[in-house]
Amino acid sequence: MIRLILNLLWFFFGGWLAGLLWLVGGALLALTVVGLPWTFAAWRIASYSFWPFGREVVWQDNPHPVAGGLAVVLNVIWFLVAGWYIALSHLLIAVAEFISIIGIPFALKDLELAKLALAPVGRTIRDKR
């Protein structure tokens, strides 16, 4: 029940906007064709941005060595082009949320989103066990 309340509050107070921006960003990446490797990562982040409580971000289990190496290269390119400033925006929002005591659970999720924004390729979202 608490997850539902936290997710509804998150969604109402900005989760819908964060998720929508990640969806649009993924669509723009898909349009460029060059951005296709990052499109699905952006859409995974969008789903997490809409409804984060009760879910967690994990590295994909046992990636193929070549795919794992490619993920590192894609994450480095992502970090240089977009990841650092997206992560910075989530970090700034988290700082503002930490100031109010009631915002601490939301700040923790924004910190997870900041970490995810730094290197999204090779990660997956799953329900917490």
C-alpha positions as a printed Julia matrix, in Angstrom:
129×3 Matrix{Float64}:
  0.0     0.0     0.0
  2.84    2.38    0.85
  4.43    1.75   -2.58
  1.19    2.74   -4.28
  0.96    5.97   -2.28
  4.61    6.83   -2.93
  4.24    6.07   -6.66
  1.1     8.2    -6.92
  2.79   11.1    -5.14
  5.89   10.67   -7.3
  3.82   10.59  -10.49
  1.69   13.58   -9.52
  4.6    15.79   -8.43
  6.83   15.29  -11.45
  7.25   11.63  -12.34
  4.9    12.05  -15.28
  7.1    14.85  -16.64
 10.36   12.96  -16.13
  8.93    9.85  -17.78
  7.5    11.86  -20.66
 10.85   13.59  -21.26
 12.63   10.21  -21.34
 10.01    8.88  -23.8
 10.42   11.88  -26.08
 14.2    11.66  -25.79
 14.08    8.0   -26.78
 11.85    8.82  -29.75
 14.27   11.53  -30.88
 17.16    9.11  -30.53
 15.27    6.59  -32.68
 14.68    9.22  -35.37
 18.39    9.9   -35.72
 19.11    6.2   -36.45
 22.58    6.77  -34.93
 20.85    7.0   -31.55
 19.11    3.62  -31.86
 21.47    1.85  -29.41
 20.32    4.23  -26.66
 16.61    4.36  -27.55
 15.5     1.3   -25.59
 17.65    2.3   -22.62
 15.86    5.68  -22.58
 12.48    3.97  -22.72
 13.43    1.65  -19.84
 14.37    4.73  -17.82
 11.03    6.28  -18.77
  9.13    3.34  -17.35
 11.15    3.61  -14.15
 10.63    7.39  -14.04
  6.86    6.98  -14.18
  6.58    4.39  -11.39
  9.86    3.79   -9.44
  8.82    2.54   -6.01
  8.86   -1.22   -5.66
 11.28   -1.54   -8.57
 15.05   -1.57   -8.81
 17.75   -0.98  -11.4
 20.19   -3.85  -11.94
 22.92   -4.74  -14.4
 21.73   -7.34  -16.9
 22.76  -10.84  -15.9
 25.64  -12.46  -17.81
 26.0   -10.21  -20.85
 27.92  -11.66  -23.76
 31.57  -10.49  -23.59
 31.27   -8.61  -26.88
 27.92   -7.1   -25.89
 29.38   -6.19  -22.49
 32.29   -4.41  -24.15
 29.94   -2.65  -26.53
 27.81   -1.52  -23.58
 30.88    0.1   -22.03
 31.65    1.98  -25.25
 28.02    3.07  -25.63
 27.91    4.22  -22.0
 31.09    6.29  -22.42
 29.66    7.99  -25.5
 26.34    8.51  -23.68
 28.1    10.0   -20.65
 30.02   12.5   -22.79
 27.07   13.55  -24.94
 24.1    13.52  -22.58
 24.5    11.51  -19.4
 26.43   13.94  -17.24
 23.97   16.83  -17.5
 20.89   14.63  -17.17
 22.43   13.08  -14.05
 23.26   16.56  -12.77
 19.63   17.64  -13.16
 18.44   14.61  -11.17
 21.11   15.35   -8.55
 19.98   18.96   -8.16
 16.37   17.87   -7.82
 17.44   15.29   -5.2
 19.22   17.97   -3.17
 16.06   20.08   -3.15
 14.01   17.04   -2.1
 16.45   16.15    0.7
 15.95   19.59    2.25
 12.39   18.69    3.17
 12.2    15.64    5.39
  9.16   14.3     3.56
 11.05   14.41    0.26
 13.82   12.0     1.3
 12.28    8.85   -0.31
 11.83   10.82   -3.53
 15.38   12.16   -3.34
 16.7     8.62   -3.08
 14.83    7.66   -6.26
 16.2    10.74   -8.02
 19.7     9.68   -7.0
 19.02    6.26   -8.55
 17.83    8.01  -11.72
 20.99   10.14  -11.71
 23.14    7.01  -11.47
 21.1     5.37  -14.21
 21.41    8.44  -16.43
 25.2     8.2   -16.26
 25.35    4.71  -17.81
 21.98    3.35  -18.99
 23.09    0.69  -21.47
 23.29   -2.8   -19.99
 20.88   -2.1   -17.16
 17.41   -3.44  -16.62
 14.49   -2.66  -14.33
 12.86   -5.36  -12.24
 10.37   -5.62   -9.4
 11.96   -5.77   -5.96
 11.8    -9.17   -4.39
